[in-house]
């Protein structure tokens, strides 16, 4: 499922990178690829915040719960989703712009 916030972030990142002469189809694919990579990194960072026991519990509820309940799971475990996500976004931005 496409996350419009991540998609917008990646579009802004590409604008900041100021890529020249990139075909629209190539740019669209680049946006999709970068957004998918970023979303994977955010998910991995959130999962890294869980203990082994919590991770097992999380895996059980993923198949049974809605997306909202899954997000609430992290908040109920006192994981600051906004802070973790912001950290990943900042690292991703710095890495992409420096390459």
Residue pairs with C-beta under 8 A, 6 or more apart in sequence:
2 35
3 35
3 39
6 35
6 38
6 39
6 42
7 31
7 35
9 38
9 89
10 31
10 34
10 35
10 38
11 31
13 34
13 92
13 93
13 96
13 97
14 27
14 30
14 31
14 34
16 97
17 96
17 97
19 27
22 30
34 96
38 88
38 89
38 92
41 88
41 92
42 84
42 85
42 88
42 89
45 84
45 85
45 87
45 88
46 74
46 79
46 81
46 84
46 85
47 55
47 58
49 74
49 77
49 79
49 84
50 58
50 77
50 79
54 77
58 70
58 73
61 69
61 70
61 73
62 70
65 73
71 81
74 81
75 81
